[in-house]
Amino acid sequence: MLLKDKTFAFRISEADYLLLKSKAAAAQITMTDLIIRAVTGKKIVVIEGLKEVLAELKSIGRNLNQLTTLCNMGRITSLRLDDVKQDFAAVLDKILALTGERG
């Protein structure tokens, strides 16, 4: 990671300041990072609704971890993961729909 050791100040209108501030908040990054990404041509992507989908994905992951633990303990010897595969596919479809890749 590069050390940010230079200060750069500039003047902008109140309207432009509020616009930068709202865009940075929407992207969940600092205003500095927003400006640097914009100037260097890096893509800034904001995906609405991703928080809920990630919660579903974490839930699936927890379930898989619990099943793995039970298998390693010898308490489960065989699994049918059809439901897990369907749940994961549904989450993937939601993510692709949110990103505009599908649906």
C-alpha atoms as one frame of an Amber mdcrd trajectory, in Angstrom:
protein
   0.000   0.000   0.000   1.287   3.409  -0.891   1.807   5.965   1.831  -0.364
   9.039   1.377   2.092  11.706   2.441   1.055  14.659   0.262  -1.708  17.129
   0.967  -3.600  18.690  -1.908  -6.302  21.300  -1.366  -8.639  22.862  -3.884
 -11.735  25.020  -3.866 -15.106  23.858  -5.113 -18.661  25.091  -4.856 -20.959
  23.927  -2.071 -23.068  22.039  -4.619 -20.049  20.170  -6.018 -18.835  19.413
  -2.489 -22.200  17.931  -1.529 -22.272  15.918  -4.768 -18.805  14.471  -4.076
 -19.771  13.740  -0.488 -22.969  11.925  -1.484 -21.221   9.893  -4.206 -18.479
   8.866  -1.770 -21.070   7.886   0.825 -23.017   5.865  -1.753 -19.824   4.042
  -2.774 -18.843   3.659   0.902 -15.409   5.159   0.278 -13.716   8.371   1.355
 -13.948  11.495  -0.730 -10.193  11.236  -1.306 -10.534   7.704  -2.671 -13.455
   8.787  -4.871 -11.445  11.620  -6.400  -8.334   9.461  -6.889 -10.354   6.690
  -8.544 -12.082   9.189 -10.818  -8.823  10.875 -11.822  -6.957   7.609 -12.417
  -9.823   6.148 -14.434 -10.603   3.353 -11.972 -14.145   2.083 -12.089 -16.436
   3.011  -9.204 -19.293   0.555  -8.846 -22.186   0.913  -6.425 -24.577  -2.017
  -6.200 -27.844  -1.369  -4.372 -29.365  -4.292  -2.476 -26.149  -6.268  -2.182
 -26.182  -6.237   1.624 -29.247  -8.493   1.794 -27.834 -10.898  -0.778 -24.531
 -11.118   1.085 -26.435 -11.968   4.276 -28.022 -14.912   2.443 -24.621 -16.007
   1.156 -23.131 -15.863   4.658 -26.012 -17.978   5.946 -25.289 -20.635   3.324
 -21.613 -20.525   4.274 -22.416 -20.992   7.962 -24.591 -23.989   7.136 -21.792
 -25.526   5.061 -19.297 -24.941   7.869 -21.606 -26.642  10.373 -22.064 -29.612
   8.042 -18.320 -29.849   7.498 -17.727 -29.849  11.252 -20.291 -32.614  11.740
 -18.667 -34.659   8.956 -15.227 -34.218  10.496 -16.608 -35.340  13.868 -18.017
 -38.467  12.243 -21.587 -37.595  13.190 -22.616 -37.396   9.513 -21.332 -39.833
   6.925 -23.129 -38.759   3.744 -24.816 -35.587   2.569 -27.201 -34.512  -0.138
 -26.379 -30.941  -0.987 -29.095 -30.392  -3.587 -30.850 -27.756  -1.444 -27.575
 -25.967  -0.769 -26.770 -25.927  -4.482 -30.214 -24.496  -5.257 -29.865 -21.824
  -2.556 -26.423 -20.878  -3.826 -27.683 -20.689  -7.421 -30.540 -18.418  -6.295
 -28.098 -16.096  -4.531 -25.852 -16.034  -7.598 -28.835 -15.139  -9.779 -29.677
 -12.257  -7.425 -26.100 -10.975  -7.538 -26.020 -11.144 -11.329 -29.371  -9.352
 -11.506 -28.112  -6.591  -9.190 -24.974  -6.110 -11.247 -26.870  -6.139 -14.536
 -25.090  -9.253 -15.749 -28.274 -11.292 -15.992 -32.014 -10.902 -15.540
